[in-house]
Amino acid sequence: MIIVLKENTSKEEKDKLIAKMTELGLRVHESEGSRHHLIGLVGDTSVIDREQIKANRSVESLVQVQQPYKLVNRAFHPEDTIIDVNGSTVGGNKIAIMAGPCSVESEEQILTIAKSIKETGATFLRGGAFKPRTSPYSFQGMGVEGLELLKLAKAETGLPIVSEIMSNEYLDRFIEDVDVIQVGARNMQNFELLKELGKTNKPILLKRGLSSTIEELLMSAEYIMAGGNKDVILCERGIRTFENFTRNTLDLSAIPAIKKLSHLPVIVDPSHAAGMWWMVEPLSKAAVAVGADGLMIEVHNSPETAKCDGQQSITPERFKEIVDKLRKIAEIEGKTI
């Protein structure tokens, strides 16, 4: 439920109303924009006397939120959320470009890629140190050593680091070393992990699960925000359908749908969506055209020798060609890269 306050409501009147709601056992979340002031209520709202609230001279209206997700709901926060990570933003009019290898493999590899994508205009360095693989015999990542190499690349380029966490085991290390903590598709509904991430102040990149609905994705984001962490970035990375030509099916309709339902920024991962390097360009173009706030693209200096997902990785040279084309599409949409 949302209480919409009238313009020019005094702080004293607002605080009295909030105190009353808190006494009723409700959790209160304020959202104040240039033209609105909302008080979002989470909890058992059946205890509220709606007529009494409407009778308050400071209240413009009372809105019942039907969806199960509250804090991620656009009704709770009408304006788009923009997340600032050390000067690189996600959301708003600048499209975030997250690029890098699927997995960190060596110092030379990550430094070479980081420097090249920085020159092209990438705003984040993505790289996996811990890798969730379908086969236990596949490369599992360099672990903590990989995080150290990512820090080295950050020191050389200034690019904020995005890396995937697998469990609570290394949470403290991720909080210390990583700028954006990524939750992969397989962990989207690892609710205990989401609860712990909600207690941190680190931006979280939450990928949509392989077979998850948009509502399930938003409910997972709600888990994080309910813990107090408001910096959540959503990611559409393709879902499993009956089609097997591509690795997954990129659900582009999810972007405008999420934009309508939620205020959180949403990016697209065209690399995992199709699983084919030659599809990265057309899917990236489509993602920007439908309103994505950013892209996560796998770039490798030698895709044919990559230890992980080489078939969906593009070279730094190809990455530059694509980003140059994306700038023109972004301009049409009133955005920049």
N, C-alpha and C positions, 0 to 999 in steps of 0.2 A: 504494500500500500504506500502511496505517495501523498504527502501533504504539500500542496502548492501554495506558497506564501504570496501575498500581495506585494507589489513593489513598494519600497519605502517602509517595509515593516521594520520596526526598531529592534535592535539587538536584545533589548530587555524582553520584548514580547516573544521573540524567537526562542530565547533561552528558557522562558517559562514553559513554552509548549514542549520543548525538547525534554525538560526535566519531568514533565507530566508523563510523556511517553516512556521515558526511562523507568519511572516508578511503576509503570504497568508491566515491566519486564521485557520491553521491546528493545532491539538494537537499532540505534539511529545512525543513519549515514547522510551527511549533508552534501548537497551539490549546488554550488553557487556559480552562475555564469553572468554574462553581461546583462542578460535580460530575464533571468529567472533565479529563483531560490527555492530549492526543493528539499524536503525532509523525507528521506526514504526510511520505511519501517520494515524491519525483518523480525519475524517471530510469530507468535499467536495473536494475530490482529483481531480475533473475535472478541477480545476483551475491550476493544475500543467502542465507545459510544459515538458513532459517526455523526449523529445529529448535533451532539455537543461540540464536536470539532468544527463542523460546518458553521455553527453559531459564533465561533470565534471571529472577531472583526479583522484579524490579520490573515485569515485563511481565504485564499481565492477559490480553491477547489480540493476535492479529495478523489484520488484516482486509485482504482483497484487494479493491481497488476495480476494478470491471469497466468502468465508464464511462471514456471517453477524457479527460474533463475531471476535473481533480483539485482544484485550488485553489478552484473555485467549487462543488465537490461538498459537499452537506450532511454526508456522511460525514467530511469533513475538518474541518468546523466545524458541529457539531450545533446551536448556538444561532443565532437570527436575527441577521444583521448590521444594525446601526443606524448610519446615516451622518449625522454632524453637520456641517452647513454653516453656520458663523457663527451657531449657535443654532437654526437651522431643521433639523429632522431628517427623514430618510426611513427608514422601517422602524419597527418597534415598534408601540405602541398609538395613535400619533397619525398620522392620514392627512395626507400632504403634498399641498398644493394648489398646483400650478404653473399660472399663468394669464398671459395676455397675448396680444398680437397675433402673427399668423404672422410678419409682418415689421415692423420699425421703419420708420416713414414720415416722422415729423417730431418735433420736440421737444414740441410741443403734444399730439400724439397719444399719445406714449409716457408723458408725465407724467400726462395725464388718466386713461389706463387704469391706470397703476401705482397712483395714489392711490385709485381706486375699488375695485380688487381687494384692496388692502391693507385697506380699511375692511370689506370683506366677509369677510376671513379668509384670503386667499391667503397662502402662506408663501414662495413663490418668484415672481419675475417672469421669464416666458419671452418671448423676442423674437428674431426672426431678423435678423441683420445681413448675413449672406451666405446667399443662398437658392438651393438646388439646384432648378432648374425643368426640367420636361420640354422646354419650348420655349426655344430660345436667344433668342427675341424677347420673352419674358415678363420682368417686373420681377425683377432679379437681386439686389435688396437694396441697402442704402446702404453696405455695406462697413464700413471702419474708422470712418466718421462715425456709423454706426449703433451701434457699440460705445461711442462717446463718449456718445451719447444714453442708452444703457442705464445707463452709469455715473452720469449725471445723475439718472436716475430712481431708482437705488439710493441716491444721496445724499439724495434727497427722502423716500424711504419706508423705507429700511433693508432692503428686500427683496433677498435674494441673486439674482444674475443667472444664468439658464440660456440659453445660446445655442449654436447649431450651428456646428461647425467643418467646413470642406470639405476641407482638405488640410493638409499640414505647413507650408505657406507662412506661415501666420499663427499658428503654434503659440505662439511666445513672447508674442505679443500677447494670445492667449486666456488663457495662464497668468497674465498680469499683470492682465487686465481682467475675466475671467469667473469666477464662483464654481463653476458646474457646466458642464463642457464636454459638449455634446450631440453624439453621433455618430448621424447620420440613417440611415434604412433603407437608402439607396443605398450608404452607406459601411460598413455592418455588417461586410463582409468585405474592407475595405481594410486588409489585414494590416500593411502598412508603417506606416500611420497608427496602428493599434492598438498596435503595438510602441512607437512614440514616446510615445503617451499613457500607456503602462505605465511610462515612466520619470519621469512627473510625479507630483506629490502632489495633483493636483486631482481631485475627484470626477468620474466620467464617467457620463453618462446614455447608455446604449447601446440604440438602438431595434432592434427585430426587423426583419430584411430582408423585402421584399415577398413572397418565395417561400421563406423560410428555415424550416427545422424548429427545434423547440425545442433540439435538440442542437446545431445549428449556431450558434444564438444563444449558448448556453452556452460553446461552443468559442471564439467571438469574445471573450467575457468572459474566458476563460482566457488569451487572448493578452495582455490588459491586465494581469491579475493576475500572470502569469508575469514581467512586467517589474518587479514590485514594488509596483504600485499596487493596493491592496486595496479602494478605495472605488469600487465599480461598482454602478450602479443600472440594472436592466433595464426595458425598456418594451415592452409589447405595444401595437401601433398598427394592427392589422389586417393580414391577409395576402391575397394574390391567390387567388381561387377562380374557379369557373365562373360565379358569381353576378355580375351587372353592374348590379343595381339600386342597390347602394351602391358607394361608391368602393373599399372593401376589405371584407373580412369579419372582424369582430372575433372573435378566437379567445379567448373567455372561459375555455375549458378550460385554456388555457396557464397561467393564474394559479395554480390549485391544483397543476397539474403541476410548475411551476417551484418552487413552495413546497416540494414534496416532494423535488425533486431537488437544490435549491440553497439556500444560506443567504442569498443576496443579495436585497435588496428589489426588488420588481417593481411598476411603476405601469402605468396604462392611459391611452392617448390616444384618447378617444372622438371627438374632432373629426376626426382623419385617418382613423379606422377607417371611419366611415360617409360622411364628406364632406357631411353634411347637418346644419344647425344644430338642426333639431327632433329629431334623434336623440341629441343630446348628453346630454339629461336621462335618458332611459331607460337608455342605455348606461353612464352614470356611476353610476346607482343599482345596476345589475347588477354593475359592477366592484367597488364597495365591498362588495356582498353576497358575492361569491366570494372576497374576501380581499385585494384589491389594497392596496398600501401607499400609494398616492397616485394622483392624477389630473393629467393635463396637458391643460388646456382652452384653446381659442383664444377670446379675448375682444377685441372691437373696438368702439370707440365709434361707428363708422359702417360696419357690415358691407357695406352696399350700395355704398360708395365705396372699399372696401379694395383695395389693390394686389395682394393675394395671398390666396386662399382665403376670400373673404368669405362664400361660400355655406355654409361650415362654422363660421363664427364667430358667437358670441352677443354680445348687448349686455351692458354691466355690470349693467343692471337684471335681465336674465334670469339672469345669472351668480349674482346674490344670491339669487334665488328658488330656483335649483337647489341652491346650497350649504346654504341653510336646510333643504331637504328631506333632503339627504345627511346632515346631522347626526343626524337621527333614525335613519337606517339604520346609521350608524356606531355609534350607541349600542347598537343591538341586537347588533352584532358585538363589543361591548366595547371600542370605540375612540372617539376624539374627533377633531373637526376644529377 
